[in-house]
Amino acid sequence: IREVLRTLLEAAVLVVLVGLGAGWQMLTPTAASRNEAPPFTVRTLDGKTQRLSDLRGRPVLLDFWATWCAPCRASLPNLDAMQRRYGARGLVVLGLSVDDDGPVAVRRFVDRLGVRFPIAMAEEKVLADYGPIRTIPTTILINRRGQVVRRVVGYLDEETLDGYVREIL
């Protein structure tokens, strides 16, 4: 019964967020402050080590999400579309899962959805350095100079996300 209630609640939240669109987005552009993105090292679900320092010179989109989060699930195809559309121009999309179930469950989930961009488990240090991450999805956009230029809390439709990605290309 608890799982059914959870699923119903997630569906209701998704309907509200999709219905209201950008009205539910809390935007905090930080372009004026040019905050240096905190360094991180994570291991992706396919076993590769990903360091922010290795991505210097490339625009980066970090997305904090979870498998149980309905708006997160709805945004994954949009993130995948950004990686396909702008990967050749240097964009790196990296999903950071906050799931407690562990990497095996997350891997099954992203495989079932056909997600092709790299996914890693968000470690406590990354959550603290980029946080506080109190709401998911939270999307962080980092320019080629390694500066956080935008932080978006909430669902991003593909058109809005595309505009933000073009800002960091």
Wavefront OBJ file of the C-alpha trace (Angstrom):
o trace
v 0.000 0.000 0.000
v 2.842 2.396 0.825
v 4.346 1.873 -2.633
v 0.967 2.561 -4.300
v 0.557 5.776 -2.302
v 4.084 6.848 -3.191
v 3.433 6.209 -6.886
v 0.167 8.160 -6.768
v 1.842 11.079 -5.001
v 4.646 11.137 -7.562
v 2.145 11.081 -10.416
v 0.186 13.950 -8.870
v 3.346 16.020 -8.427
v 4.387 15.365 -12.023
v 0.972 16.422 -13.354
v 1.125 19.661 -11.369
v 4.697 20.429 -12.426
v 4.109 19.680 -16.080
v 0.847 21.628 -16.019
v 2.440 24.685 -14.485
v 5.666 24.398 -16.459
v 8.265 27.028 -15.712
v 6.081 28.574 -13.021
v 7.411 25.960 -10.606
v 11.036 26.556 -11.419
v 13.102 28.373 -8.861
v 15.891 30.011 -10.817
v 19.029 31.306 -9.225
v 21.310 32.620 -11.940
v 24.776 33.194 -10.595
v 26.390 34.583 -13.740
v 27.224 37.879 -12.041
v 29.097 36.225 -9.183
v 31.047 33.786 -11.421
v 31.372 31.192 -8.674
v 34.089 28.629 -9.225
v 32.527 25.161 -9.494
v 33.677 22.951 -6.605
v 35.996 20.153 -7.740
v 34.695 16.608 -7.642
v 35.610 13.069 -8.572
v 32.875 10.462 -9.070
v 32.755 6.954 -10.465
v 30.131 6.537 -13.172
v 27.875 3.506 -13.280
v 30.015 2.092 -16.096
v 33.089 2.239 -13.823
v 34.823 5.295 -15.279
v 36.287 7.997 -13.065
v 34.936 11.448 -13.861
v 36.715 14.533 -12.512
v 35.491 18.058 -13.023
v 39.108 19.105 -13.587
v 39.227 16.799 -16.643
v 36.286 18.699 -18.124
v 37.889 22.154 -17.975
v 37.232 23.923 -21.265
v 33.932 22.094 -21.765
v 30.464 23.217 -20.702
v 29.030 20.903 -18.029
v 25.468 20.214 -16.958
v 25.178 18.445 -13.584
v 21.774 17.063 -12.701
v 20.985 15.826 -9.188
v 18.074 13.384 -9.400
v 16.571 10.127 -8.101
v 14.669 7.199 -9.589
v 11.704 7.766 -7.228
v 11.343 11.464 -8.214
v 8.612 11.911 -10.851
v 9.881 15.299 -12.172
v 13.387 13.806 -12.351
v 12.146 10.876 -14.419
v 10.320 13.282 -16.721
v 13.455 15.381 -17.255
v 15.873 12.534 -18.069
v 14.831 12.359 -21.754
v 15.401 16.137 -22.023
v 18.884 15.783 -20.562
v 19.604 12.917 -22.935
v 18.456 15.094 -25.843
v 20.869 17.859 -24.775
v 23.803 15.438 -24.702
v 22.937 14.130 -28.169
v 22.324 17.606 -29.581
v 25.344 19.408 -28.106
v 27.876 16.700 -27.238
v 29.794 17.376 -30.449
v 30.113 21.011 -29.295
v 31.698 19.860 -26.050
v 28.718 19.630 -23.694
v 29.003 17.054 -20.928
v 25.796 16.038 -19.174
v 26.396 14.168 -15.921
v 23.567 12.780 -13.822
v 24.223 12.442 -10.098
v 21.758 10.084 -8.457
v 20.834 10.611 -4.798
v 19.173 7.185 -4.567
v 19.757 5.125 -1.421
v 19.162 1.858 -3.299
v 22.644 1.910 -4.790
v 24.221 1.792 -8.222
v 22.781 -1.568 -9.322
v 19.185 -0.348 -8.981
v 20.018 2.978 -10.627
v 21.771 1.180 -13.508
v 18.697 -0.993 -14.117
v 16.505 2.111 -14.106
v 18.591 4.140 -16.577
v 19.079 1.119 -18.838
v 15.299 0.610 -18.942
v 14.855 4.278 -19.949
v 17.664 4.164 -22.505
v 19.599 7.030 -20.905
v 22.935 7.436 -22.658
v 24.672 10.229 -20.753
v 26.938 9.272 -17.825
v 25.335 8.652 -14.433
v 27.136 8.471 -11.084
v 26.035 8.201 -7.494
v 26.133 11.574 -5.725
v 28.462 11.304 -2.775
v 27.892 13.335 0.401
v 30.819 15.656 -0.351
v 29.455 16.521 -3.796
v 25.997 17.131 -2.312
v 27.494 19.415 0.334
v 29.794 21.264 -2.087
v 27.024 21.921 -4.619
v 24.261 22.310 -2.080
v 22.553 22.352 -0.100
v 20.644 20.041 -2.429
v 17.271 20.031 -0.682
v 15.040 19.551 -3.691
v 15.470 17.430 -6.762
v 15.868 17.718 -9.584
v 18.530 20.380 -9.141
v 20.473 21.285 -12.264
v 23.816 23.100 -12.192
v 25.258 24.636 -15.362
v 29.016 25.215 -15.483
v 30.688 27.226 -18.238
v 33.928 26.409 -20.053
v 35.935 28.363 -17.455
v 34.657 26.121 -14.657
v 32.254 28.679 -13.210
v 28.724 27.915 -12.021
v 26.511 30.220 -14.069
v 23.066 28.832 -13.317
v 21.363 26.672 -10.710
v 17.815 25.525 -11.383
v 15.664 23.736 -8.835
v 12.748 21.843 -10.374
v 11.669 20.296 -13.632
v 13.068 21.800 -16.843
v 11.188 21.360 -20.092
v 13.327 20.715 -23.158
v 12.935 24.218 -24.644
v 13.989 25.998 -21.439
v 16.842 23.564 -20.863
v 18.022 24.086 -24.431
v 18.181 27.848 -23.851
v 20.240 27.416 -20.694
v 22.614 24.981 -22.402
v 23.139 27.398 -25.297
v 24.160 30.030 -22.730
v 27.156 27.912 -21.673
v 28.187 26.682 -25.124
l 1 2 3 4 5 6 7 8 9 10 11 12 13 14 15 16 17 18 19 20 21 22 23 24 25 26 27 28 29 30 31 32 33 34 35 36 37 38 39 40 41 42 43 44 45 46 47 48 49 50 51 52 53 54 55 56 57 58 59 60 61 62 63 64 65 66 67 68 69 70 71 72 73 74 75 76 77 78 79 80 81 82 83 84 85 86 87 88 89 90 91 92 93 94 95 96 97 98 99 100 101 102 103 104 105 106 107 108 109 110 111 112 113 114 115 116 117 118 119 120 121 122 123 124 125 126 127 128 129 130 131 132 133 134 135 136 137 138 139 140 141 142 143 144 145 146 147 148 149 150 151 152 153 154 155 156 157 158 159 160 161 162 163 164 165 166 167 168 169
